[in-house]
Amino acid sequence: MDANDRRRFLRRLPAGLAPLLVAGTLLRDAAAQPAGAAAGAAAGKARRRVVVMPKLVSIPYYEAVHQGVQAAAAELPGLAVQWLGPRQDSAEQQIELLERILPTRPDVIAIAANDPMALSPLLQRAQRTGVRVMAWDADVTPREFFVNLVDYAEFGRRLVEALVAQTGPQGEIAVVTTSFTAVNQVRWIQAVKRTLYARYPELRIVDIRPAGENTEEAFRVTQVLLAAHPKLVGLISLGVPNMPGVVRAVQAAGQAGHVAVTGNSTPSRMRSFLKDGAVRTVLLWNAQDHGYLTVYCAWQLLQGGLAAGRPFQAGRLGTLVPQADAVNAQVSLPALELTRDNVDRYRF
């Protein structure tokens, strides 16, 4: 049906029906993609519908997550999975997409919230209408379950251990973070501090500065840190886009080999730095596994629920046991350590 035929068809529809069809067209065009074989199951077979919403689409990291979503959907033919996200990391765009999708009444919305405070009222409305809400990647309330990236305490400990392997147990270090409000950043920094106090009291954080999620801002912030603290022996960089900027600033200042850098970023962003020795260790999590696990958790939520201490099967990831948290329960992935020797195994 071409555009003219579509317009004529809509004019003949009963009042009130055309807007719903238009909304459906908008959803189809708003970066929505069916995930895997679940989307192609036989017509007429009852399937539960899950919408997985990332912070944004069409960047390598979330494309890797989407691959995991598709893989899980292919293994769960009783589930129809829709990948739907904004083109920018914008809470306003997520709100617009949610406003469009909620009238279609999906069974579950699994969302990586760009702004938990801004999205909370709409998610409350979703729950009141019977839509179940999960968080993944970035936490938000209300939610029935959270598919976390990694365990906060483990990740903070691993960051410190990666730095100490280069700096030794004494000296001044600084942290470049994305913000002072993002839950994962706050919790990682808390875990870093606890590890330092407990194990390395003579390795001290002397400064923490935000850089958003912006490589160039991280470069500028690191320049300021290096000038303000000439005795720095190490830097911890938090936020996937920030670590390349931090490393480049250390190199530009002639401090490579004197100021160690570790943090979290992706293989594609850090491959060259790992290969040339500018960085020894980068920590992350398996992005494909995160998408895969999110879909399996949505399925389990619909089948019989998810609860702290109750094991469940997550396909190729095996048996997982959710842990209680301040809201209800969550599950997380193991930390992934990237080095010169293994970085080429990962393509995201």
C-alpha positions as MATLAB code, in Angstrom:
seq = 'MDANDRRRFLRRLPAGLAPLLVAGTLLRDAAAQPAGAAAGAAAGKARRRVVVMPKLVSIPYYEAVHQGVQAAAAELPGLAVQWLGPRQDSAEQQIELLERILPTRPDVIAIAANDPMALSPLLQRAQRTGVRVMAWDADVTPREFFVNLVDYAEFGRRLVEALVAQTGPQGEIAVVTTSFTAVNQVRWIQAVKRTLYARYPELRIVDIRPAGENTEEAFRVTQVLLAAHPKLVGLISLGVPNMPGVVRAVQAAGQAGHVAVTGNSTPSRMRSFLKDGAVRTVLLWNAQDHGYLTVYCAWQLLQGGLAAGRPFQAGRLGTLVPQADAVNAQVSLPALELTRDNVDRYRF';
ca = [
       0.000    0.000    0.000;
       1.553    3.326   -1.059;
       1.168    6.619    0.836;
      -1.936    7.749   -1.120;
      -3.679    4.400   -0.629;
      -2.865    4.543    3.072;
      -4.394    8.002    3.447;
      -7.572    6.923    1.634;
      -7.772    3.838    3.823;
      -7.431    5.849    7.019;
     -10.170    8.305    5.938;
     -12.613    5.401    5.583;
     -11.946    4.044    9.101;
     -14.396    4.635   11.966;
     -13.598    7.593   14.188;
     -10.968    6.767   16.814;
      -9.409    3.838   14.991;
      -7.171    5.767   12.592;
      -5.074    7.389   15.392;
      -4.298    3.973   16.812;
      -3.061    2.746   13.460;
      -0.998    5.891   12.989;
       0.534    5.373   16.418;
       1.408    1.830   15.395;
       3.148    3.165   12.302;
       5.126    5.632   14.417;
       6.222    2.817   16.712;
       7.308    0.761   13.740;
       9.444    3.630   12.468;
      10.908    4.680   15.835;
      13.896    2.332   15.849;
      11.684   -0.625   16.733;
      13.002   -3.957   15.579;
      11.605   -7.443   16.219;
      14.188   -9.600   17.948;
      15.041  -13.024   16.625;
      12.853  -15.931   15.733;
      10.293  -15.077   18.410;
       9.054  -12.301   16.153;
       8.480  -14.773   13.340;
       6.550  -17.475   15.195;
       3.451  -18.857   13.612;
       0.509  -16.483   13.400;
      -2.244  -17.146   15.887;
       0.034  -18.673   18.517;
      -0.363  -16.798   21.793;
       2.855  -15.059   22.736;
       3.716  -12.721   25.571;
       5.108   -9.381   24.414;
       8.194   -7.726   25.860;
       9.583   -4.318   24.942;
      13.314   -3.904   25.640;
      14.288   -0.224   25.649;
      17.999    0.746   25.677;
      19.320    4.212   26.453;
      19.834    4.683   22.730;
      20.129    2.617   19.568;
      22.551    2.399   16.653;
      25.845    2.560   18.549;
      28.210   -0.439   18.664;
      27.734   -1.183   22.363;
      23.944   -1.380   22.202;
      24.104   -3.230   18.906;
      26.035   -5.910   20.790;
      23.360   -5.916   23.493;
      20.725   -6.237   20.754;
      22.482   -9.333   19.410;
      22.064  -10.939   22.822;
      18.400   -9.917   22.905;
      17.876  -11.538   19.522;
      19.652  -14.736   20.591;
      17.450  -15.147   23.660;
      14.281  -14.339   21.705;
      15.157  -17.075   19.211;
      15.262  -19.578   22.087;
      11.916  -18.495   23.563;
       9.217  -18.895   20.897;
       6.523  -18.056   23.433;
       7.890  -14.540   23.637;
       7.627  -11.690   21.128;
      10.441   -9.238   21.808;
      10.563   -5.673   20.487;
      13.791   -3.638   20.615;
      12.778    0.001   20.836;
      14.953    2.950   21.784;
      15.755    6.596   21.110;
      18.343    7.834   18.648;
      19.938    9.986   21.379;
      20.565    9.291   25.078;
      17.587   11.435   25.960;
      14.999   10.911   28.691;
      12.576   13.027   26.670;
      12.830   10.649   23.713;
      12.359    7.638   25.987;
       9.256    9.270   27.456;
       7.889    9.924   23.964;
       8.412    6.280   22.980;
       6.827    5.019   26.195;
       3.806    7.278   25.633;
       3.360    5.613   22.258;
       3.932    2.032   23.381;
       1.880    1.943   26.583;
      -1.536    2.048   24.842;
      -0.537   -1.176   23.029;
      -0.290   -2.922   26.445;
       2.897   -4.989   26.267;
       3.260   -7.608   28.986;
       6.654   -6.321   30.123;
       8.686   -3.174   29.585;
      12.393   -3.645   30.360;
      14.025   -0.229   30.371;
      17.517    1.199   30.716;
      16.545    4.599   32.088;
      18.350    7.699   30.903;
      16.850    9.703   33.788;
      15.218    7.655   36.579;
      13.444   10.653   38.115;
      11.928   11.790   34.820;
      10.760    8.302   33.839;
       9.366    7.205   37.197;
       5.863    8.748   36.861;
       5.290    7.116   33.485;
       6.454    3.744   34.759;
       4.075    4.060   37.703;
       1.281    4.643   35.206;
       2.408    1.579   33.242;
       2.161   -0.597   36.346;
      -1.305    0.729   37.146;
      -2.479   -0.452   33.722;
      -1.084   -3.952   34.258;
       2.239   -3.584   32.391;
       5.091   -5.159   34.322;
       8.258   -3.082   34.633;
      11.849   -4.305   34.757;
      15.053   -2.290   34.830;
      18.281   -3.241   33.112;
      21.593   -1.459   32.510;
      20.514    1.564   34.597;
      18.199    1.243   37.567;
      14.855    2.964   37.994;
      11.859    2.719   40.293;
       9.249    1.432   40.205;
      10.433   -1.924   38.949;
       9.871   -5.564   39.805;
      13.409   -6.684   39.013;
      16.764   -5.261   37.970;
      19.193   -6.903   35.543;
      22.330   -5.159   36.725;
      25.540   -4.868   34.746;
      27.873   -6.242   37.403;
      27.915   -6.597   41.159;
      28.809   -3.145   42.489;
      31.131   -4.388   45.237;
      32.976   -6.804   42.955;
      33.445   -4.185   40.259;
      34.818   -1.602   42.688;
      37.227   -4.159   44.118;
      38.392   -5.232   40.658;
      39.030   -1.614   39.645;
      41.244   -1.074   42.678;
      43.128   -4.337   42.157;
      43.777   -3.472   38.500;
      45.203   -0.099   39.534;
      47.291   -1.425   42.439;
      48.903   -3.952   40.091;
      50.440   -0.924   38.344;
      50.832    1.729   41.048;
      51.602   -0.308   44.125;
      49.756    0.223   47.429;
      50.730    3.860   48.073;
      50.161    7.272   46.500;
      47.507    9.672   45.272;
      44.832    8.718   42.771;
      41.846   10.472   41.206;
      38.559    9.394   39.641;
      36.860   10.654   36.489;
      33.168    9.748   36.647;
      30.149   10.497   34.488;
      28.104   12.197   37.209;
      27.529   12.291   40.937;
      23.944   11.061   40.561;
      24.055    8.006   38.273;
      23.385    5.014   40.525;
      26.045    2.729   39.101;
      28.713    5.445   39.286;
      27.864    6.276   42.895;
      27.876    2.640   43.942;
      31.123    1.844   42.102;
      32.875    4.780   43.756;
      31.582    3.690   47.160;
      32.961    0.206   46.505;
      36.316    1.634   45.394;
      36.539    3.667   48.592;
      35.639    0.713   50.806;
      38.305   -1.434   49.130;
      40.942    1.266   49.531;
      40.116    1.866   53.187;
      40.112   -1.855   53.992;
      43.107   -3.015   51.985;
      45.196   -0.072   50.793;
      44.858    2.808   53.267;
      47.953    4.531   51.884;
      46.478    4.728   48.368;
      44.230    7.777   48.652;
      41.621    9.384   46.402;
      42.458   13.083   46.289;
      39.877   14.198   43.707;
      36.742   13.022   41.899;
      35.459   14.975   38.907;
      32.518   14.446   36.515;
      32.862   14.473   32.730;
      29.397   13.360   31.625;
      29.676   10.615   29.016;
      31.915   12.604   26.720;
      35.398   11.660   25.550;
      36.540   15.241   24.961;
      35.242   16.440   28.314;
      37.045   13.544   29.982;
      40.231   14.659   28.196;
      39.791   18.214   29.534;
      38.919   17.086   33.063;
      41.979   14.831   33.169;
      44.212   17.710   32.088;
      42.856   19.719   35.033;
      43.436   16.822   37.424;
      47.018   16.294   36.282;
      47.778   20.003   36.714;
      46.089   20.221   40.119;
      47.663   17.047   41.507;
      51.196   16.592   40.190;
      51.815   13.622   42.518;
      49.090   11.451   40.982;
      50.117    7.853   40.426;
      46.847    6.604   38.980;
      43.438    7.407   37.534;
      40.202    5.422   37.560;
      37.917    6.283   34.652;
      34.197    5.466   34.868;
      31.863    5.666   31.875;
      32.442    3.893   28.568;
      33.164    7.039   26.457;
      35.444    8.610   29.072;
      38.377    6.234   29.291;
      39.836    7.026   25.833;
      39.822   10.727   26.744;
      41.536   10.063   30.071;
      44.259    7.969   28.441;
      44.866   10.533   25.696;
      45.237   13.308   28.271;
      47.822   11.297   30.201;
      49.729   10.679   26.980;
      49.513   14.341   25.936;
      50.936   15.398   29.315;
      53.892   13.059   28.880;
      52.763   11.041   31.895;
      52.253    7.661   30.204;
      54.147    5.111   32.264;
      54.040    7.398   35.319;
      50.277    7.739   35.826;
      48.437    4.437   35.452;
      44.888    4.342   34.078;
      42.200    1.732   34.486;
      38.425    1.851   34.267;
      35.479    0.624   32.253;
      35.076    0.915   28.503;
      34.457   -1.222   25.438;
      36.863   -3.375   23.418;
      36.379   -1.257   20.295;
      37.274    1.985   22.084;
      40.237    0.585   23.993;
      41.739   -1.958   21.592;
      44.518    0.297   20.290;
      45.431    1.513   23.807;
      45.659   -2.058   25.072;
      47.687   -3.142   22.058;
      50.280   -0.360   22.426;
      50.564   -0.748   26.195;
      49.043    2.602   27.162;
      46.541    0.627   29.256;
      47.003   -2.795   30.810;
      43.505   -3.647   32.022;
      39.988   -2.501   31.123;
      36.979   -3.810   33.005;
      33.517   -4.281   31.591;
      30.841   -6.963   31.280;
      29.747   -9.010   28.307;
      27.282   -6.775   26.440;
      25.726   -9.631   24.461;
      25.186  -11.637   27.640;
      23.499   -8.638   29.219;
      20.894   -8.429   26.460;
      20.450  -12.197   26.537;
      19.948  -12.240   30.303;
      17.468   -9.362   30.194;
      15.145  -11.319   27.891;
      15.410  -14.484   29.979;
      14.574  -12.496   33.105;
      11.515  -10.991   31.403;
      10.385  -14.496   30.444;
      10.917  -15.760   33.984;
       9.018  -12.790   35.397;
       6.029  -13.748   33.241;
       6.315  -17.479   33.917;
       6.490  -17.514   37.669;
       8.226  -14.460   38.977;
      11.701  -13.637   40.135;
      12.629  -13.483   43.787;
      15.771  -13.152   45.871;
      17.277  -16.545   46.600;
      15.124  -18.403   44.063;
      17.303  -19.990   41.332;
      16.204  -19.805   37.703;
      17.532  -21.056   34.378;
      18.883  -18.475   31.941;
      19.662  -20.489   28.808;
      23.352  -20.633   27.971;
      24.198  -18.661   31.139;
      23.043  -21.548   33.310;
      21.439  -21.268   36.739;
      21.419  -17.824   38.347;
      20.267  -16.773   41.799;
      18.855  -13.245   42.268;
      20.015  -11.226   45.250;
      17.834   -9.017   47.423;
      18.277   -5.270   47.068;
      16.640   -2.157   48.502;
      13.700   -2.358   46.046;
      13.088   -6.084   45.448;
      15.754   -8.190   43.730;
      18.423   -8.128   41.060;
      20.864  -10.299   39.199;
      24.207   -9.301   37.687;
      26.913  -10.495   35.330;
      30.519  -11.304   36.237;
      33.067   -8.621   35.475;
      34.921   -9.046   32.182;
      38.626   -8.169   32.182;
      40.007   -6.959   28.872;
      43.741   -7.178   28.217;
      46.070   -7.054   25.226;
      45.836  -10.824   24.986;
      42.036  -11.226   24.867;
      40.627   -7.952   23.501;
      40.379   -9.288   19.955;
      37.837  -11.890   21.066;
      35.248   -9.145   21.555;
      33.772   -7.016   18.782;
      31.702   -4.263   20.320;
];
